Amino acid sequence: MSMKPLCVKLSVQPSRGLVDEKFTILVQNLLPGFQLTIHALHQCEDGHSWEAFAHYTADATGTVNVSEDPSLDGTYSGVEQMGLLWSLRPVPGSKYGLRMRKMNVQTPMVVTISVYQGHRTEGFLDQVLLASVMVERWYMAPGVQRVPITDGKLTATLFLPSGPGPFPGLLDLWGGGGKLVEYRAALLASHGIASMALDYLTPQITKETGKMVDNDYFETAYRVLEQHPQILGSRIAMLGLSFGSTVTLRMAVYSQVVKLSCAVCISGSHVQPIGGGLEQILASFSKHAYKTRLDENNQVIWRDLMLPIPTDPSLKVDMGRLQCPLLLVVGEDDQNWPTHESAMDVKEMMDQAGNSHLLTVLSYKNAGHLIEPPFMPFARASTFKTITNPPTKVMVLWGGELVAHSRAQEDAWRKTLVFLRENLYGGMKHGASFSNL
């Protein structure tokens, strides 16, 4: 069955949008029963290429609607509106252990969506192209401002929503890999929350002094938010992933400066020596390094370092003292941290203290450690560079299963935005920034 390339009509709507916004892919002017492959290709800023593809059969009207029609095979199957994004994987021949992350949020993620005849699985560049469109996915909505923080101590970037404000604020902490990671903060600002991405493990001050930051560093970041003219100083949250959750829970419970309206902890734990700083926490992990396991592929499993969950109160945050709403996001197949066991202990501690009404737990079966914003490609394992001196590269097993993990990312992000909106905007009129929630 042949087909002239110019006959096929391919549309992706919207062709430009936020990364957490769904799009509709429609292929028209096909013959009924025509077999085709829809292919997605993206080149990262690091030069590596990622692809996804799915097999479809045109209906009686010669149409394929990805939102309604099932993929018969490919990198995903079934009816999956955003499957061509979340099932992206490194192209054949790529090195093992890649993880996709957007480093420059001022440029879009560009994805090329293409249609090919037949059910193809490889060699797409050698096939006859029937139609192709470019799609832009942004972390920064129009009007969002990116403001590098010039405070001498902080290594941070503040993202301000469009409009005059004032807006609620949020301090965004990533995990043990360090660096200044901006894309989640940019996306939160696109939803009406002024968000500061903070590097706390590898900031400039640590590079200059050789010393890790202490609690004062986080309190300084909080004060910058609190005192900003476009931020509501009485409505500030913290969001931490992995090691960022360790800091978030510590500051939420013990800081005399940080007074949070709410906190979100993704894939985190309350287990840490109380009274010490970041160095002591990392030292406690090193002390239990003998519990590290390797799977059959020599991938590092670190979840046992904090197990069993200690009963000694000096080795975990006193969650009974928490006074703000807390959302815990947990992947039940997390192979990096014992997040499920930690969440159960947190719940028990808060039940006993009588403050469990502040706790919400979102627990996802077959989801792993790296629970990202929606439609981000899944990484069950990836290369990880430690912040030790000297740094070492290891292949870390994060856990999770493609479809379940992708579902968890979408559901957790939607519910996180609702949680933040209720606790930061509660009692206020919702701004236009939240009209799409």
C-alpha positions as CSV (number, residue, x, y, z in Angstrom):
1,M,0.0,0.0,0.0
2,S,1.7,3.2,-1.1
3,M,0.8,6.8,0.0
4,K,2.0,10.1,-1.3
5,P,3.7,12.1,1.5
6,L,1.7,15.2,0.9
7,C,-1.7,13.5,1.4
8,V,-1.3,12.9,5.1
9,K,-2.3,15.6,7.6
10,L,-0.7,15.6,11.0
11,S,-1.7,18.1,13.8
12,V,-0.5,18.4,17.4
13,Q,-2.5,20.8,19.5
14,P,-1.3,22.8,21.3
15,S,2.0,22.8,19.5
16,R,3.4,25.0,22.2
17,G,2.6,24.6,25.8
18,L,3.8,23.7,29.3
19,V,5.5,20.4,29.9
20,D,2.6,19.3,32.2
21,E,0.0,20.2,29.6
22,K,-1.5,17.4,27.5
23,F,-1.6,17.7,23.7
24,T,-3.8,16.0,21.1
25,I,-2.2,14.2,18.1
26,L,-4.4,13.7,15.1
27,V,-3.4,12.0,11.8
28,Q,-5.9,12.4,8.9
29,N,-6.3,11.7,5.2
30,L,-5.2,8.1,5.6
31,L,-6.8,5.1,3.9
32,P,-9.1,3.0,6.2
33,G,-7.1,0.3,7.8
34,F,-3.8,2.0,7.0
35,Q,-0.9,0.9,9.3
36,L,1.3,3.6,10.5
37,T,4.0,4.4,13.1
38,I,4.0,7.7,15.1
39,H,7.5,8.6,16.2
40,A,8.7,11.2,18.7
41,L,12.3,12.4,18.7
42,H,14.1,14.8,21.1
43,Q,17.7,15.9,21.3
44,C,18.7,16.9,24.8
45,E,21.0,19.8,25.6
46,D,23.8,17.2,26.4
47,G,23.6,16.0,22.8
48,H,21.9,12.7,23.5
49,S,18.8,11.8,21.4
50,W,15.7,10.2,22.8
51,E,12.8,8.5,20.9
52,A,9.4,6.9,21.4
53,F,7.1,5.3,18.9
54,A,3.8,3.6,18.7
55,H,1.9,1.5,16.1
56,Y,-1.6,2.5,15.0
57,T,-4.2,1.4,12.4
58,A,-6.4,4.1,10.8
59,D,-10.2,3.8,11.5
60,A,-12.9,3.7,8.8
61,T,-12.6,7.5,8.2
62,G,-8.8,7.2,7.7
63,T,-8.0,8.9,11.0
64,V,-5.9,8.1,14.1
65,N,-6.5,10.1,17.3
66,V,-3.8,9.3,19.8
67,S,-6.1,10.5,22.6
68,E,-8.7,7.8,21.8
69,D,-7.1,5.1,19.7
70,P,-4.9,2.3,21.1
71,S,-1.3,1.8,20.3
72,L,-0.9,-1.8,19.2
73,D,2.8,-1.9,20.1
74,G,5.9,0.3,20.4
75,T,7.4,2.0,23.5
76,Y,3.9,1.9,25.0
77,S,0.6,0.2,24.2
78,G,-3.0,1.0,24.7
79,V,-4.7,4.4,24.8
80,E,-2.1,6.8,26.1
81,Q,-2.6,10.4,25.2
82,M,1.0,11.4,26.4
83,G,2.7,8.1,25.8
84,L,5.0,9.6,23.2
85,L,6.5,11.8,25.9
86,W,6.7,9.6,29.0
87,S,8.0,6.6,27.1
88,L,10.9,8.5,25.5
89,R,14.1,6.4,25.8
90,P,17.6,6.8,24.5
91,V,18.0,5.9,20.8
92,P,19.7,2.6,20.1
93,G,23.5,2.8,20.5
94,S,23.3,5.4,23.4
95,K,25.3,4.9,26.5
96,Y,23.6,3.2,29.4
97,G,22.3,5.1,32.4
98,L,21.1,8.4,30.8
99,R,18.6,10.5,32.6
100,M,16.7,13.4,30.9
101,R,16.8,16.7,32.7
102,K,16.2,20.2,31.4
103,M,19.1,22.5,32.3
104,N,18.2,25.7,30.5
105,V,14.6,26.5,31.3
106,Q,14.6,29.6,29.2
107,T,14.5,27.4,26.0
108,P,11.8,24.9,25.2
109,M,12.0,21.1,25.0
110,V,11.6,20.6,21.3
111,V,10.1,17.3,20.2
112,T,9.6,16.2,16.5
113,I,6.5,14.2,16.0
114,S,6.6,12.2,12.7
115,V,4.4,9.7,10.8
116,Y,5.8,6.7,8.9
117,Q,4.1,4.0,6.8
118,G,3.9,0.6,8.3
119,H,4.7,-0.6,11.8
120,R,8.3,0.3,12.3
121,T,10.6,-0.3,15.3
122,E,13.9,1.0,14.1
123,G,15.8,2.8,11.3
124,F,13.3,5.7,11.3
125,L,15.7,8.1,9.5
126,D,15.9,5.7,6.6
127,Q,12.1,5.5,6.2
128,V,9.8,7.6,4.0
129,L,8.4,10.4,6.1
130,L,4.7,11.0,5.6
131,A,4.3,14.0,7.8
132,S,6.2,15.8,10.6
133,V,5.6,18.6,13.1
134,M,7.8,20.3,15.8
135,V,6.3,20.7,19.3
136,E,7.6,23.0,22.0
137,R,7.2,22.1,25.7
138,W,8.1,24.9,28.1
139,Y,8.8,25.0,31.9
140,M,8.4,28.7,32.0
141,A,4.9,30.1,31.0
142,P,4.8,33.5,29.2
143,G,5.5,36.3,31.6
144,V,7.3,34.2,34.3
145,Q,10.5,36.0,35.4
146,R,13.8,34.2,36.1
147,V,15.7,36.1,38.7
148,P,19.2,34.9,39.8
149,I,19.6,35.6,43.5
150,T,22.6,37.9,44.2
151,D,22.7,37.4,47.9
152,G,26.4,36.7,48.6
153,K,25.7,33.5,50.5
154,L,23.1,31.8,48.3
155,T,23.3,29.9,45.1
156,A,19.7,30.1,43.9
157,T,17.3,31.3,41.3
158,L,13.9,32.8,41.9
159,F,11.0,32.3,39.5
160,L,8.2,34.9,39.7
161,P,4.8,34.2,38.2
162,S,3.4,36.7,35.6
163,G,1.4,39.6,37.0
164,P,2.0,42.0,39.8
165,G,1.4,39.6,42.7
166,P,2.0,39.3,45.6
167,F,2.3,35.5,45.3
168,P,2.8,32.7,47.8
169,G,6.4,31.5,47.9
170,L,8.1,28.1,47.9
171,L,11.6,26.9,48.5
172,D,12.5,24.1,46.1
173,L,15.2,21.5,47.2
174,W,16.5,18.7,45.0
175,G,18.4,15.7,46.2
176,G,21.9,14.4,46.8
177,G,23.3,15.1,43.3
178,G,23.8,18.8,44.1
179,K,23.9,21.6,41.5
180,L,21.3,24.3,40.8
181,V,18.3,22.5,39.2
182,E,15.6,25.0,38.1
183,Y,13.0,23.2,36.0
184,R,10.6,22.3,38.8
185,A,10.7,25.8,40.3
186,A,10.1,27.3,36.9
187,L,7.0,25.1,36.4
188,L,5.6,25.9,39.8
189,A,5.9,29.6,39.0
190,S,4.0,28.9,35.9
191,H,1.2,27.8,38.2
192,G,1.2,30.9,40.3
193,I,3.7,30.1,43.1
194,A,6.9,32.2,43.4
195,S,9.5,29.4,43.7
196,M,13.2,29.5,44.5
197,A,15.5,26.7,43.3
198,L,18.3,26.4,45.9
199,D,21.6,24.6,45.5
200,Y,22.6,23.6,49.0
201,L,25.1,20.8,48.5
202,T,27.4,22.3,45.9
203,P,26.8,26.1,46.3
204,Q,29.5,28.7,45.6
205,I,30.1,29.3,49.3
206,T,30.9,25.6,49.8
207,K,33.3,25.6,46.8
208,E,35.0,28.6,48.3
209,T,35.3,27.5,51.9
210,G,35.2,23.7,51.6
211,K,32.5,23.6,54.3
212,M,29.0,22.4,53.9
213,V,26.2,24.9,54.7
214,D,24.3,24.8,58.0
215,N,20.7,25.6,58.9
216,D,21.4,29.4,58.6
217,Y,21.8,28.9,54.8
218,F,18.2,27.7,54.5
219,E,16.9,30.3,56.9
220,T,18.6,33.0,54.7
221,A,16.8,31.6,51.7
222,Y,13.5,31.6,53.6
223,R,14.1,35.3,54.6
224,V,14.8,36.3,51.0
225,L,11.4,34.9,50.0
226,E,9.7,36.3,53.1
227,Q,11.0,39.8,52.5
228,H,10.5,39.9,48.7
229,P,8.0,42.7,47.8
230,Q,6.2,40.4,45.3
231,I,5.9,37.5,47.8
232,L,3.4,36.9,50.6
233,G,5.7,36.5,53.6
234,S,3.1,34.7,55.6
235,R,2.4,32.0,52.9
236,I,5.6,30.1,52.2
237,A,6.1,26.4,51.6
238,M,9.1,24.0,51.2
239,L,9.3,21.2,48.7
240,G,12.0,18.6,48.8
241,L,12.9,15.5,46.9
242,S,15.0,12.8,48.4
243,F,17.8,14.4,50.5
244,G,15.9,17.7,50.0
245,S,13.1,16.1,52.1
246,T,15.6,15.5,54.9
247,V,16.3,19.3,55.0
248,T,12.6,20.2,54.6
249,L,11.4,18.1,57.5
250,R,14.3,19.3,59.7
251,M,13.5,23.0,59.0
252,A,9.8,22.6,59.3
253,V,10.0,21.0,62.8
254,Y,13.0,22.6,64.4
255,S,13.7,26.0,62.8
256,Q,12.7,29.1,64.8
257,V,12.9,31.2,61.7
258,V,11.2,29.0,59.0
259,K,7.4,29.2,59.6
260,L,5.8,27.2,56.8
261,S,2.3,27.2,55.5
262,C,2.8,23.7,54.3
263,A,5.5,21.2,53.1
264,V,5.8,18.6,50.4
265,C,8.3,15.7,50.6
266,I,8.8,13.5,47.6
267,S,10.7,10.2,48.1
268,G,12.1,11.3,51.4
269,S,12.6,10.3,55.0
270,H,12.6,11.7,58.4
271,V,15.5,9.5,59.5
272,Q,18.6,11.6,60.3
273,P,20.7,12.4,63.4
274,I,19.1,15.3,65.2
275,G,21.4,18.1,66.3
276,G,24.0,17.9,63.6
277,G,24.2,19.5,60.2
278,L,24.4,18.2,56.6
279,E,27.9,16.8,57.2
280,Q,26.6,14.7,60.1
281,I,23.7,13.4,58.1
282,L,25.9,12.4,55.2
283,A,28.4,10.8,57.7
284,S,25.6,8.7,59.1
285,F,24.9,7.4,55.6
286,S,28.6,6.6,55.2
287,K,28.6,4.8,58.5
288,H,26.0,2.4,57.2
289,A,27.5,2.0,53.7
290,Y,28.1,-1.6,54.4
291,K,24.4,-2.1,53.9
292,T,24.7,-1.1,50.2
293,R,23.5,-3.8,47.9
294,L,24.0,-4.5,44.2
295,D,21.4,-6.0,41.8
296,E,22.2,-8.5,39.1
297,N,23.3,-5.6,36.8
298,N,25.7,-4.1,39.4
299,Q,23.3,-1.2,40.1
300,V,23.6,0.3,43.5
301,I,20.7,-0.1,46.0
302,W,20.9,2.3,48.9
303,R,17.5,1.8,50.5
304,D,18.8,-0.4,53.4
305,L,21.1,2.3,54.7
306,M,18.3,3.7,56.8
307,L,16.7,0.4,57.7
308,P,15.4,-0.7,60.1
309,I,13.7,2.7,60.8
310,P,15.2,3.6,64.2
311,T,13.2,3.8,67.4
312,D,15.8,6.1,69.0
313,P,14.3,9.6,69.0
314,S,17.7,11.2,68.4
315,L,17.9,9.5,65.0
316,K,14.8,10.9,63.4
317,V,12.8,14.1,63.2
318,D,10.2,14.4,65.9
319,M,7.2,14.5,63.6
320,G,4.8,14.9,66.5
321,R,6.0,18.5,66.7
322,L,5.1,19.4,63.1
323,Q,2.6,22.2,63.0
324,C,1.9,22.7,59.2
325,P,0.2,20.5,56.6
326,L,2.6,17.9,55.1
327,L,2.2,15.9,51.9
328,L,4.4,12.8,51.5
329,V,4.7,11.4,48.0
330,V,5.9,7.8,48.1
331,G,7.0,5.2,45.4
332,E,6.4,1.8,46.9
333,D,9.2,0.3,44.7
334,D,11.7,3.0,45.7
335,Q,15.1,1.2,45.7
336,N,17.1,4.2,46.7
337,W,15.5,5.3,50.0
338,P,13.0,3.4,52.4
339,T,10.4,6.0,51.6
340,H,7.4,3.7,52.2
341,E,8.7,2.5,55.6
342,S,9.5,6.1,56.5
343,A,6.0,7.3,55.6
344,M,4.4,4.6,57.8
345,D,6.6,5.6,60.7
346,V,5.8,9.3,60.2
347,K,2.1,8.4,60.3
348,E,2.5,6.4,63.4
349,M,4.5,9.2,65.1
350,M,1.9,11.8,64.1
351,D,-1.0,9.5,65.2
352,Q,0.5,9.1,68.6
353,A,1.1,12.9,68.9
354,G,-2.4,13.8,67.8
355,N,-1.3,15.8,64.7
356,S,-2.0,13.2,62.0
357,H,-4.8,15.5,60.7
358,L,-1.9,17.5,59.1
359,L,-0.6,14.5,57.1
360,T,-1.5,13.4,53.6
361,V,0.3,10.4,52.1
362,L,0.2,9.6,48.3
363,S,1.6,6.1,47.9
364,Y,2.1,4.6,44.5
365,K,2.6,0.9,43.8
366,N,5.4,0.1,41.3
367,A,6.6,3.7,41.3
368,G,10.3,4.4,42.0
369,H,12.4,7.1,43.6
370,L,12.6,9.8,40.9
371,I,9.0,11.0,40.9
372,E,9.2,14.1,38.6
373,P,6.7,16.4,37.0
374,P,4.4,14.6,34.6
375,F,5.4,13.1,31.2
376,M,9.1,13.2,32.1
377,P,10.8,10.0,30.7
378,F,11.2,7.3,33.2
379,A,14.7,6.3,34.5
380,R,14.7,3.0,36.5
381,A,18.5,3.4,36.9
382,S,20.9,6.1,35.9
383,T,24.5,7.3,36.4
384,F,24.9,9.3,39.6
385,K,27.8,11.4,40.6
386,T,28.4,11.5,44.4
387,I,29.3,14.8,46.1
388,T,32.1,13.0,48.0
389,N,35.7,14.2,47.7
390,P,36.8,12.9,45.2
391,P,33.4,12.4,43.5
392,T,32.7,9.0,42.1
393,K,30.3,7.8,39.4
394,V,27.9,4.9,40.2
395,M,25.0,3.4,38.5
396,V,22.0,3.8,40.9
397,L,18.9,1.7,40.9
398,W,16.0,4.1,41.5
399,G,13.2,1.5,41.0
400,G,9.8,1.7,39.5
401,E,8.0,0.3,36.4
402,L,7.5,2.4,33.3
403,V,3.7,2.7,33.1
404,A,3.0,2.7,36.9
405,H,5.7,5.3,37.5
406,S,4.5,7.5,34.7
407,R,0.9,7.4,36.1
408,A,2.3,8.2,39.6
409,Q,4.1,11.3,38.2
410,E,1.0,12.6,36.6
411,D,-1.3,12.0,39.6
412,A,1.2,13.2,42.2
413,W,1.9,16.4,40.4
414,R,-1.8,17.2,40.0
415,K,-2.5,16.5,43.6
416,T,0.6,18.4,44.7
417,L,-0.6,21.5,42.9
418,V,-4.0,21.2,44.5
419,F,-2.4,20.7,48.0
420,L,-0.2,23.8,47.5
421,R,-3.1,25.9,46.2
422,E,-5.3,25.0,49.1
423,N,-2.6,25.7,51.7
424,L,-1.0,28.7,50.1
425,Y,-4.0,30.4,48.5
426,G,-6.6,29.2,51.0
427,G,-8.9,32.0,52.0
428,M,-7.8,34.1,49.0
429,K,-9.3,34.6,45.6
430,H,-7.5,32.4,43.2
431,G,-5.5,34.3,40.6
432,A,-5.6,33.7,36.9
433,S,-2.4,31.7,37.2
434,F,-4.5,28.9,38.6
435,S,-7.2,28.9,36.0
436,N,-5.8,25.7,34.4
437,L,-5.7,23.6,37.6
